[in-house]
Amino acid sequence: MAILDQILQIGFFAAMIRLAVPLLLGTLGEMFSERAGILNLGIEGIITLSAIAGFLVAYQTGNLWLAVLASALVGMVLGLVTGVLVVTLGLDQTVAGLGMTITCTGLAYFIYKLVFGAGGTPPSIEPFKTIALPFLSDIPFVGPVLFDQYALSYLAFILVPLTAFYLRHTPGGLSLRTAGENPLTAASAGVSVAKTRYKALMISGALMGLAGAFLNLAVFNSFSLGLVAGRGWICLALVVLGRWRPLPCALAALLFGGVEALQLRLQSSGFIDIPYPVFLMMPFLITLIAMMMVSRRVHAPAALLKPFHKEER
């Protein structure tokens, strides 16, 4: 009953939405790259490096939207670098992705210590404030949960139907899906598989950059070395749980946002005498259980992890 009391509160559902946003943005980004046939294991590093870039811009200028733009641009550049590695050079996607994560994470920590030093109180900024939408935020229960959120939260959820429309009803979306399912067919129809995959990776990187921006410009007001905390790896699982489709991916992100919100509330309530690392483990444990339940029933894009070279047709 005590756990149920923690869940049936407006604050819990509002926190679930907020904590789902970086997962949703990262998952949509990963979905773009995987639908084009590229497994982007660099997501954790891209989010981390984009986060420190956005934080530095916000710290130096005080302009939060300029910081968001910086994070998205850094993510796009890192997506472009990933494209060079796996599309142009044809390197193994798993190795290249892990290399990107290690390099970007290490570079982010190096930049942080170079600018702010290794000790002392972490620097902070004035973060985004929630925006209560007129009239809608006054609706009992639903209003405070859905319509009193950050601007980036509204943007993230608006991107879900826009992404679905793009993938299903536009020539660019059709080219992207074909590049991920049958690149030979795409090339035969005159579509440049390489350009399509580059485009998908840059969009993917931009969305991951927005996830990084949200973490330290909205949820937190500072950058810390454990800011991302494995969310990138969870996003990889959420793409599978969402079956590479925007709406199910959004629902999966909300589910895991709820798990994270619950573990934070259980920690703070103190009514269960369990060491806090157990609570920190909850999202990853739920991820493993969910993956075991659905992994055999999902079908990834047919060309995922398969390099394509036009001259080899």
N, C-alpha and C positions, 0 to 999 in steps of 0.2 A: 504493500500500500504506500509506503514511503516513496518508492521509486515512481509509482503512479502519480503521487502528489507533485513530484518534481517535473513530470512530463506535462500534466494538465495545467500549464500556466502560460500566460501570454508571453512572458519573458523567454520561456524555453523555445517556443515556435519562432519568435523573432530572432533569437540567437541561431536557430537552425538555418534560417534563411541566410543570415550574414555569413555563417561558417561554410555554407554550401557554395557561396559565390566564387571563391578562388578555385574550388574543386570543379565547379561548372565551367569556368573559363579555361582552365587547364585541360579538362576533358574534351571540350569542344575543339581546342587547339590540336590535341592528339588525334581526335577523330578526323580532322581535316587531312592530316598527314597520312594516317593509316588508310583512309578511303582512297588516297592517291597511290597506295602501295608502299609507303615508307613508314617503318616503325621508328618513331623518334624517341629513343631512350635518353635523349639529352634533356628531357623536360624538367627534371629536378634542377639541373644546373642553369638552364635558361631562365626559369622562374627566379632563382637566387640572384643571378647576375643582373637581371632586369630590375629586381627589387632594389638592389644597392644603387643602381643607376638612377632610378626614380627618386630614391631617398636623398641622394646627393644633390639632385636638382632642386628638390623641395627645400632642403636644408640651406642651400646657397641663395635661392631666389625667393622662397616663400610662396611660389606659385604652384599649387597642387596640380592643376590641369597641365601645366608645362611638364611637371614631373611624370604624369600619366603618359603624356606623349613620348617622353624620353624612354620610359620603360617599354612602350610598344615598339618604338624604333629599334631599341637594342635587341628586343626579341626578334624583330624582322631580320636584322643583320645576322643574328645567330642562326635563324632559320636558313638564311642564304648560305652561311658557312656550312651548315649541315648538308645543304643541297650540293655544294661543291664536293664534299667528301663522298656522299653516297650516290649522287646522280651522275656527276661528271667523272669522278675518279672511280666510281663503282666499288668503293670499299664496303666491307661487311657492315650492314646496318647496325647490328648489335654492338660490335666493337666500336664503331664510330660514335654511336649514341652514348655508350658508357664513357668514352673518351671525352665527349662534349660535357657530360655531367661532371666528371672529375675536374676538367680544366676550368669550366665556368665557375664551379663552386670554389675551387682554390683561388681563382682570380678575384672573385667577389670578397672573400675573406682577406686576401692580401690588400685589396683596395681599401677595405674598411679599416684595417690596422694601419695602413699607410697614412690615411687621412685623419683618423681619430685616435690612433694609438691603441695599445694593447690593454690598458687598464682604465680605471676611473668610471665615472657614471656614463652610461650610454647616452649619446645625444638624442634629442627628441625634437619633434616638429608639431605644429598645430595641424591635426588631421582633418579629414573631411567630417562634416556633420551630417546627421541623417536629415532627410527632407520629407516632411509630412505633406502628402498631397492633399489639397483642400477637399473637403467633404468626404473623400474616400477614406481618409485616415480616421474619421469620426465613426465609421461603421463599427459596432461593437465586436470585439475580439478580432475580426478579420482585419479591420483598419490598422491597428497598431502592429499587427504581424506583417502584413503585405505592403502597406502604403505609408510606412514610416521607416524607410530604409535609405541607404546611401545611393547617390546618383549612379555609381558604378554597379550597384546591385540591380537597379532598374535596367541599366544597359545590358547586363549579363543575361537577364531573363528575356529581354526583347530580342537578343541575338538568337535565341532558341528557334522561334518560328521563322526568323529571317534565314537562318542557316538551313532549316528544313526546306524552305521555298527555293533557296539557291541550289541545293543539291538535287532537288526533284524536278524543278520547272525552268531551269535556265540552261543555255548551251554550255556555259562554263562548268556548271555542276555536273552535267552529263559527261563532259570531257574528263572531269576529275574522277568520277565514278568508274568510267571506262578504263582510265589509266590504271586504276587499282584493281580492276577485275580482269581485264584482257588488254594489256598495252599493245599487243600486236594488232588487234582490231582497231584500236584508237589510231595507231600510226597509219594503218591502211586507209582510214577515213580522212587522213590529212591532218590529224591532231598531233602536235608536238608533245610527246610524252614527257620529255625532259623539261620543257617550259611549264607544262601543267604541274609537274611534281615540284618544280621550283616555286611556282605560285602557291601551291598548297602548303609548302614548308614555310613560306614567308607569312602567310595568313596564320598558320599554326603558331609560329614564333611570336607574332603580334598578340595573339590571344593569351599565350603563356606569359608574355610581358605584362599584360593587363592583370593577370592573376598575381604576379609579383607586386605590381603597383597597389593592388587592393590590400594586400597583406600589411604593408607598412604605411600606407597613406590613409587607411580607413580603420581596419580592425585594430592595428597597433599604431602607435605614433613614433616608432623608432625602428631601427634595423638592428637585429641581433643575429649572432652566428647560427642560431637554431631556428630562425624565423620560418623557413619552409617546412621543416619537420617531417619530411617524407611525403608531403602531399602530392608531389609529382608522381611517385610510385603508385599511390592510390588512384590517381587519375588514369594510369595505364590500365588498372583493373576495372575502373568505371566504364571505360570505352567498351570493354568486353561485356560487362553487365548490361550496358545499354545497347548492345548488339549493333554498334556503329551507326546509331540513329539519334538525332538530336533530342527528341522528347524523352525517350527512355534514358538517355544519358543524363538529362536534367533531373529526372526522377531518382536515378541512382545517386547523383550528387546530393540531392535533398536528403536521401536516406542516410548517407554518411555524414552530412552536416548535422543531422539529428543525433547520430551516434557520438559525434565529437561534442555537441552541446550537452548531451546527457553525461558524458564522462567528466566534463568540467563542472557540472552541477553536483554530481556525486562527490567529487573531490572537495568542493567548497562546503557542502552540507555537513560532512563529517559524521553522518549517522551510520556509516559502514566502516568498520575498522579493518581496512584493506590498504596495503602499501600503495602509494600513488603511482608507481610504475605500472601496476596492474591496470589502472585506469588509462594510462597513456597507451597501453598496448591494445586497448579495446578496438579502435578503428582498424588496426592492421589484422587483428584476429577475425573481426567481422568480414574483412576483405577476403581473407583466406577461405573462410567458410562459404561465402557467396561464390567465390571462384570455383570451389569444388562442386557446388550445387549446379552451376550453369555451364561450366567450361565444355562439357561434352555435347551440349545441345546448341552451341553457337557456331556460326560459320564466318570466319574472317574473310576479308576481301581476298580473292583468289591469287592476286599477284603480290600480296603483302610479303615483304622481305626478299622479293625476287628482282634483281637488277635487270634493266632493259637497255639494250644497245641497238639502235636502229639498224646498224650494219650487220647484226647477227640474225636478222629476220630470215 
